[in-house]
Amino acid sequence: MSTFLIEPGAKLANRYRLDQVVSETGGATRWKATDETLARPVAVWTFAEGFPRTSEVVRAARATSRVTDARVTQVFDADDTSSIPYVVEEWVVGSSLADLLRQGPLEPERAAGLVAEAAEAIAAAHASGLHHLCLTPSKLMWSNGGAVKVTGIGVDAALQGVSSADPAASDAQGLGNLLYAALTGLWPGGPANGLPAAPQGPAGAYPPGQIRQGVNEPLSTITIRSALPHLVGQMVPGPAITSPAEFCAAMAEVPRIIPLPVAPTETVPPPEPGTSRRTGEFGSTGPRRSARSSQARDQRAEPSRTERRATGGRVSPRQIAVGAMAVVLFAAVIIGAWTVGSMISGAGDEEDPTGTETAQPSEEPVELETVAIQASAGLNPHGNTDEHSDTAPRSYDGDPSSAWKTQGYRDPLSIIKPGVGLRLDLGESYEIGEIVLDMGGEGYEFDIRVGDVEGASENDFEVVQQASGGSQTIELEEPASGRYLLIWFTELPQQSDGDYRGLVNEIEVRGS
C-alpha cells in the first residue's frame, strides 16, 4: 500500500493514529500521530511502496533505540514486515536551534551549553556504532521539558542515503558548524538551512571571533578546529577535531550555561539546576539559585494566603494600632532631625569676627600643548595583512589633503572582525588630555586607548574613552598617561565606491 494513499485518521498496528503530515522526503513521510494505547503524541515515519531504503531506516531506528543517552530522541517501535512499514519516535515539543536563531545569535556561553550537550549525545551514539551525518540547526532541540534533544541520529542518514568514509570526522565538523551558527547566526558553508552565508575571506569563511564581538578565544579556536579544519595551523595551533569525543573534550574547558530559559507556563515548570544529565534534564555543574527562588525571596514580605484568609482580607485592630504607632515614631524622628539641622545651620551662619571671608584654594587650569608624534603604524591583529602602516605618517603630516586609510571592506567591519587601529608613538610618556581628529566621512565608532607598551593587540592598551560620528575634538574625561595612543575603530563609514573604509586626514594630540 502506498504512503501517499494514507490519509489523516488512518491507524497503524491498531495503535498509532496518523493525525497530520509534517514533512515528506523522497518517498518517506513524517507524521504527527497519537499513540492511543499510551495517550501520547508520537512522530511516525511511513514509506511509499518501492522506497529503496526502508529496511535500512528500520535497522537504524532499532539500533538507535538501544542508545541509552536520554538526549538522543527515543525510538518506540519499528516494523518493515507489515503492509505499511513504519518507525515510531518520540515527539519533541520545544524550539530547535533554527527557531532560536531567527531571533539572532545566542550568547556565547549559551551556545556552548547547547552544542556541548548535543556533542555528548552524539558521542554516546558513536560509542554504539551510530552516526548522524546530517546535522543541521533543525536537528538540535531545546524541549519545553528542559531537555536538550538531538533528532535524526542514525535514521536521517539512512533516509537520505548519506554515507561517509570517516563518519567521526563528518559529525565533528557537523558539530562545529552548529557551534558556528549558534555563535554568529550564519552558516559557514552557506547559505544553507535557512541561514545566510558567513562572510568569506581568501581562505574561506571568517572565524566567528572575527565576525562577532564577545566570542572568547577558546570557543573561537574550537569552532575553527572543528568547522574550519583547513585553517588549523594557519590561524590556530593544534590538530583539527576529528571526532565527537574530541569535541566534547575540548568543550569541557569552556564556560557554559543553560542554553535558554523555558518560557514560563502553568503546566511546564523549568528544570531545577543540578539535575542529572542522564535523565535528559539540563542543569549547571555547580550550585545555582533558580529564578523561582529569587521570586520567593522577593515575596516573603507579603502576607501569606493563610494569613489573608484568616483576616478575611480585612485590616485587624492590632494592625491599626501598630500602624498608628509607626506614624507617631516617624513624625518624632522628622521633628528631631529638623531641630538638630537648624542648630547646626545657625552655628554655621555666624559672621567671621575678623570681617573677612575665608579664602578658598583655586586650581590653575593645566595648559595643554601639542605633542609631537614620533612614529605610527596601522594595527590589524585580527587579519593577516598590514593595515597600511606605510601611509600612517600622513595622518599627522600637516597636510589635510593626504590621509591614512584603512583597508576597504565589502561588509560592515563589525561582522568581519573586532576592529582595526592606528597606533601613534609619542616618544615618551605624556599625560594626554585632548585629541583633535579630522576624518573622512561620518559613521565611525571607535575607542581611544592609551598604554606604555607598543602592543600588537588592542588589548595591550587601556580604553580611556569611546566616541562615534566623524571629525571632532575629544576632551578626555580624565587625563590618561602613556607613550602610545591607539585609535581603535570598531565601525567604519561606507565610502562612495561601496566599500567600508576609514580615513584619518589629520590627528593632533594635546597633553602635558
N, C-alpha and C positions, 0 to 999 in steps of 0.2 A: 504493500500500500504506500503511495507517495505521501511525503510530508505535506506537499502543497495541497492535498485534498483534505488535510486535517483542519478542522475549524475550531474556534474557541468553544469550550464546553466539552470537547472530547476528553475521554478518560483513558489513561494508560495503567495497565496492571490492576485495573479495578480500584485504583487508589489515587493517582495523580491527575487532577483535573487541570487541563490547559486553559488558562484564562486570557492571555494576550501575547502577541508576538513582540519580542523585544528587539531582535536583530536576525539577520539572515547572512550566512557566509557560505556561498558556493554550494548549496545543497544541504547545508546544516542550518537548522532554525533554533533559536533560543527563545524559550517561552518563560513568562512569569506564570507560575502554576500554584496549585494548592494541594498539599498532602492531606487528603481528607481523613486519613487514619489518625494522624497526629495533629490535625488542625493547625498547620503552619504553612507559610509561604515557602516555596522552593523554586529553583531555577531548573528547567528541563531542556536538554538538547534532544531534538529529534532529527532524523536523517532521511533525505529523499531516497527513493529506490534507485539503486545504482551509484549512490555516493561512494567514491572509491576508498575512503579511509575510515569507514565505520568501525571495523574491527580494531584498527589502531587506536581510535579515540576511546573505545570501551576499555581496551587494555590499559591505556594511560590513565583513565579515570580510576580503574580498580587499583592501580599502583599508587595513585595519589591518595586514595582512601586509607592507605596504610601509613602515611606520614602523620606522626602524632603532634607536630607543632600546630597549635591552635590558630596561628596566624596564616596558615595555609587553608584556603577555602575547602570546606569539607565536601566529600563526595558521599552521598547516601545510598545510591543504587545505580546499577548499570546493567543493561541486558541487550545483547545483539542477536538473540535467538528468536525473539518474538517477531510478529509481522511488522511492528513499528519499533525498531531499535531505539534505545533512549539512554540518556545519562541524567541522573538527578543530583543536583548540587545544592549547597547552602545558598539561600537568597540573602545577600548582604545589603542592609539598609544603611546608607550613610553618604559620605561625599568622597569622590575619587580625587586623586591629585589633579586630574584635569579640571574638575569642578573648582577646586580651591585656587588654581592658577588663573581662573577667569577674573579673580579679584586682585591679581598681581602676585609677584614672587613672595615666598614665605620668608619669615625671619630666619637668618642662618641657623640658629640653634634648633628651631622647629623643623626646618628642612632636614637637618642632620638627624633629629629624632625619628622622623617618619621614615626616611630612607634606610637608616640603620636597622630599624625593626624589619623592614622588608628584606634586607640583606640576610638577617639571621634566619628568616623563614626560608629563603631560597637556599641558603647554605644547608639547612636541615633537609631540604628536598634533595639536594645534590648528594648528601650522605646516603640517601636511599636510592640513588641511581636515577633521579628525575631531574629534569631541567625545565626552564621556561622558554627561552629563546625568542620570546615575543613581548618583551617588557615595554610597556607604554604607560603614560600617566593615568590612563583609564583602568589599568590593572592593579593600581595601588589604592586601597580604600582605607578611610578612617570612619569606622562604623559609629552609628548612634549609640551603640552599647559601650563605646570607649575602647574598641579594639582596632589594631592595625590588621588588615587582611590583604593578602595577595591572591588575586584570582587568576585562573588560567594555567597554573603550574601543570606541566605535562599535557594537559588537554589542548591548549591553544596551538602548540607546535604540531600535534597530531591532526588537528582540524585543518590547519593551513599547509600541512606537508612540509614544514620547515625543519631543516636539519643543520648540523654544524660539525665541522671536523674537530673543533675544540669548544664544546658546549660550555665548559667552565669559563673560558675567556670571553665567550659571547655574552654570558649572563653577567660577568663582571663589568663589561662595557655597558650592558643594558642598565645596570645599577648606577654606573657613573653618569649615564645620560639622564636618568631620573633625578639624580642629585643636581646636575647642571640645570635642569628645567626647574626644579624646586627653588634653586637659588636665584635664577635670573628671569624665569618666565619665558625662556627661549629654548629652542631645540638645537643642539649642536650640529646636527646634520641636516637641519630643516630647510624649508618649513615642513613640519610633519606633526601628526597627532593633534591638530588644532592649534598648534603654537607657531609663532613666527620664527624665522630662522635667526640664529645668532649671527652677529656681525662677523665677517670673515676677514682675516688678515692674510699675509703671504703664506703662512703655514697652516691655514685653516681657521676654525672658529677661535675667537679670542677666549682666553681663560676667564672664568667667572669673576675672579678678583679684579680684572681689568674692565669688566662691564658694570659691576655694581659695587658701590662702596659698602663697607661693613662685612664683607666676606673675609674671614680671617685666613691667614696663610696656610695653616694645616688643612683646612677644609678645601681651599682652592687647590692645594697640592694633591689631595686625594682625588679630586674631580679630574685633574689633568692626568694623573696616573691611571685612571680607570676609563674615563670617557675619551680622552685625547692622548692615547699612548704614544703617538708619533712625536709628541712634544717632550716626552721624557728624555732627559739628557740635554735638551736644548734650553728648557725653561725651568725644570725642576730636577733635583737629583733623585737617585734611587731607581729601582726597577719599576716597570709597569705592573699594575694589579691585574692578575690573570685568573682569579677565581673568587667566588662569593666569600669563601673563608678568609682569603687575604683582605678582601674589602672590609669584612667585619673586624678583623684585627686592627686595621688602620683606623676605623671609625671608633674603636674602643677608647682612644685617647682624646677624642673631640668632644667638647661640651655639647650636651643635647638635652632638650626638654620635651614635655608633652607636645605632640605636633600641633594640635589645635583644640581649643575648648569645645566640648559638645554644646550645641545650642540648648539652653535650659528649657525643659519641658516638665510637665507634671508627672509624666509616666516614665521618663528615661533620665534618672539621676546620673551625674558624671561619675566616673570611676574614682575611687579613693586612691591617693598616691601610695606607692609602695606595694601594690598588689603584684601577684605572680605573673610573669610573662608567659608561663606555660598555660595559663588559662585564657590567654588572648587579651587580658586587660593590660593597659599600658600605664605604667607609673614611673615615678622618679626612682633613682637608686639610693636616695637618702631621705631623711625626714623632711616633709614639706607641709606647711599649713594649707589646707584647702580653702577655696573661696567661701565655701559654706561655713567653715569655722570662723572666718573673718566676719561674715554676716552675723553669726551667732553672737560674737563678742560685741558687735555694734548694737545689737538689740537687747543686751542684758538689762539695760536701764529701763526698758519698757515693762509695764506690769504684765504678768503672765495672764494667759487666758483664764486660768483658775481664779486668779485674784479679781479679774474683771467680772467674772461670773458671780463671785461671792458678794460683790458690792452691787450687783445688778446694773453696773455701768454708771452708778451714781457716786458722788463725792461724799465720803463719810464725815461726821463731825470731827473726828480725830484729825483727818486730813485738813479740814478747815482751820483747826487750831494751830497745827504745825505750820501751815502756810502763813497765818497771821503773825506768828512769832518770827518767821523768817523775814517778813516785810519790816517789822519793827527793828530787828537787828541790822538789816541793810541800811535803813534810814539813819540809825545811830552812827554807823561807820562813815556814811557820807558826810554828816554834820561834823564829826570829829576831824575828818581829813580836811574839810574846808577851813576849820578853825586853825589847825596847825599850819596850813598853807598860807593863811592870811598873816599869821605872826611872822613866818619866815620872810614873806614878801615885804612886810613892813620894815623888818630889820634891814633888808637889802636896799630899801629906798632911802635910807638916811643919807644926808648930804655929806660929802667928803669935807672934814673940818678944815682942810687946807684950801678949799675952794677951787681945787684943780681936779681934772679928770685923770684917771689912771691911763697912762699911755699903753696902747695895745701894740704888740710886736707886729711888724709888717714884713711880708716876704717879697723880695725883689724878684720879678719875673726873670726866668733864665732866658738869656738871649741865644737863639739858635743860629748856627752858621751852616753854610753849605759844606757838606763833607765830600771830598774828592774821592771818586770811585777809582780803585786801583786796577781791578780786573773783573771779569764777568764770564758767565758760561750759561748755556741752556741746560736744563735739567730734565731728563726723561727716564726716571728709574723704572717705569713700567713698560718700556719699549726697548727694541733692540737697535735703535738708531739715535744719532745725536740730534738734539733739538736746536740746530743752527747756532752752535757756540761760536762759529767763526764770525757771525754778524752781530753777536751780543753787544760789542762796544758801540754799535750805532745807537743804542738806547740812551747813551749819555755823552754823545759826541758834540752836543751843542747845535746840531742841525736837525730841526724837526721834520725836514723833508726826507731824511733817512730813518729807517726803523729796523728794529729787531722783530722778526716774525717767527711765530711757532710754525710747525708743520701744518699743512692743511688736512683736515679730517672730513670724510664724507658724512659722518654721523655726529650728533652732539657728543662732546667729549665725555660726558658723564656715563654714557652707555658703552664706551670703549675702554676707559681706564680711569683711575682716580684723579689724574691731573698731570700737568706739565708746569715747569717753572723757569724763572730767570733768577740766577744766583749772582749776587754782587759782593765783591770783596772790597772792604773799606780800608784794608791795610793794617788797621789796629782796631781795638775795641772802642766804640763810641756809645754814648747814650743818645739813642735815636728818638726824636720826638715828632718828626713830620716827614711825609713823603709826598712829593708832587708827581703825579702821573699824567702824561699826555699819551692817550691811547687811541687807536683807530677803531671806531665803532662803539656800539652800546651792547649790553647784554653779557658783560663779564661777571663772573663770580670768582672771588679769589681771597686768599689769606695773605696776611703779612706775617712772615716768620723770621725769627732772629736767632742767631747762635754764634758760638765761638769756635765751632769745628766746621771745616769746609763742607763736609757732608755730601754723600752721594744719594741720599734719600730725603724726601720731605720730612720724614720722621726724625731726622737729625736736628731739626730746628724747632723752636718753640713758637706756637701760634700766639701772636700778640694782638691781632685784630683781624676781623673779617669785613669784607666790603663787596659791593656789587655796583653795576652800572657801567660807566665809561670813564672819560678823563675826569680827574678830581684831585683835590688836595686832602690827604688823610692825616689828621692830627691824632696821634695815638692817645688813647685814654690814659695810659700810664707809660712814661718813657721806658724804653727797652734797651738793655745794654748788650752789645755783641759786635763782632767783627764782620759777620756775614749777614746779609739781608736776602731773603728769598721771597719773590713774588710768586705765589703758588696758585695757578689757575685751575679751577675745577669746572668752569664752563667758559666757552668761547663764543663770540658772535659769528653769525653766518655772513660771509662776505659776498660780494656781487657775483663771484664765479660759482657760488653754491657751496663752497667748502666752509667748514668752521675753522677759523684761524684768528689768532691774537696778534696784535701789532702794538709794540711799545715804541712810540716816536721819541720821547724824551722822558727821563726819570731824574728827579733831583732829591737827594737825601739830605735832611737837615737835622743837626744834632749838636752835641756839646761834648 
